[in-house]
Amino acid sequence: MLEKKAASRQLRSESEWMLVLKDFARSGLSVTDYCHREGLGKSSFHRWQSRLSSRIDRASDIAAPTGRFIDIGPLEPPRQQPPSRLEIKLDLGHGLVLHVVRG
């Protein structure tokens, strides 16, 4: 039985675990569901998550946001109406706010 378990185990490098953890963050799944889907052991997942958490936090601060897409409609006003003022504020977290004004 130990031989079978060892044969199904995949050894991943630190950089591969970084990719796994970034993929998990984008997945929207719970740890249990993600590990089941990817065939990962939860204890290994948590160990690497703890080990690499500071690097992932720094990488996610630099990386583009991975939230849901919000369709705010076309930025061009219909030709029949005069241009109107458009103001958008996005709270990106960690005290960062994106403020866009047109018009």
C-alpha positions as CSV (number, residue, x, y, z in Angstrom):
1,M,0.0,0.0,0.0
2,L,2.9,2.4,0.7
3,E,4.3,1.7,-2.7
4,K,1.1,2.8,-4.4
5,K,0.8,6.0,-2.4
6,A,4.5,6.9,-3.1
7,A,4.0,6.3,-6.9
8,S,1.1,8.7,-7.0
9,R,2.9,11.5,-5.2
10,Q,4.3,14.3,-7.3
11,L,7.2,16.3,-6.1
12,R,6.9,20.0,-6.9
13,S,9.6,22.7,-6.8
14,E,9.2,25.9,-4.9
15,S,8.4,27.8,-8.2
16,E,5.7,25.2,-9.1
17,W,4.1,25.6,-5.7
18,M,4.1,29.4,-6.2
19,L,2.1,28.8,-9.4
20,V,-0.2,26.3,-7.6
21,L,-0.9,28.9,-4.9
22,K,-1.5,31.7,-7.4
23,D,-3.9,29.4,-9.3
24,F,-5.7,28.6,-6.1
25,A,-6.1,32.3,-5.3
26,R,-7.7,32.9,-8.7
27,S,-9.9,29.7,-8.5
28,G,-12.5,31.0,-6.0
29,L,-12.6,27.4,-4.5
30,S,-12.1,26.3,-0.9
31,V,-8.9,24.7,0.0
32,T,-10.6,21.3,0.2
33,D,-12.3,21.6,-3.2
34,Y,-9.2,22.9,-4.9
35,C,-6.9,20.2,-3.4
36,H,-9.5,17.6,-4.4
37,R,-9.7,19.0,-8.0
38,E,-5.9,19.2,-8.4
39,G,-5.1,15.9,-6.5
40,L,-3.1,17.7,-3.8
41,G,-2.7,16.8,-0.1
42,K,-4.2,19.4,2.1
43,S,-1.4,19.2,4.6
44,S,1.2,19.8,1.8
45,F,-0.9,22.6,0.4
46,H,-1.1,24.3,3.8
47,R,2.7,23.8,4.5
48,W,3.7,25.4,1.2
49,Q,1.1,28.1,1.6
50,S,2.6,29.0,5.0
51,R,6.1,28.7,3.7
52,L,5.5,31.0,0.7
53,S,2.9,33.3,2.0
54,S,5.1,36.4,2.2
55,R,6.3,36.0,-1.3
56,I,2.8,35.4,-2.6
57,D,1.6,38.6,-0.8
58,R,4.4,40.6,-2.4
59,A,3.7,39.1,-5.9
60,S,0.0,39.8,-5.6
61,D,0.7,43.4,-4.7
62,I,2.5,43.7,-8.0
63,A,0.3,41.5,-10.1
64,A,-2.9,42.7,-11.8
65,P,-6.1,42.2,-9.8
66,T,-7.9,39.0,-10.4
67,G,-11.4,40.0,-9.3
68,R,-14.5,39.6,-11.3
69,F,-15.2,41.6,-14.4
70,I,-17.6,44.5,-14.0
71,D,-19.2,45.8,-17.2
72,I,-20.0,49.5,-16.8
73,G,-21.2,49.9,-20.3
74,P,-19.6,51.8,-23.2
75,L,-17.5,54.9,-22.3
76,E,-18.7,56.6,-25.4
77,P,-22.0,58.4,-24.9
78,P,-24.8,57.8,-27.5
79,R,-24.4,60.3,-30.4
80,Q,-27.9,61.8,-29.7
81,Q,-27.0,62.9,-26.2
82,P,-24.3,65.5,-25.2
83,P,-21.3,64.0,-23.4
84,S,-22.0,63.6,-19.7
85,R,-19.6,63.4,-16.7
86,L,-18.4,59.9,-15.9
87,E,-16.8,59.2,-12.5
88,I,-15.6,55.8,-11.4
89,K,-14.0,54.9,-8.0
90,L,-12.6,51.5,-7.4
91,D,-11.5,50.4,-3.9
92,L,-8.6,48.0,-4.7
93,G,-8.0,47.2,-1.0
94,H,-5.0,48.0,1.2
95,G,-5.9,51.7,1.1
96,L,-5.5,51.9,-2.7
97,V,-8.4,53.6,-4.6
98,L,-8.5,54.1,-8.4
99,H,-10.4,57.2,-9.3
100,V,-11.2,57.9,-13.0
101,V,-13.1,61.1,-14.1
102,R,-14.2,61.9,-17.6
103,G,-16.1,65.0,-18.7
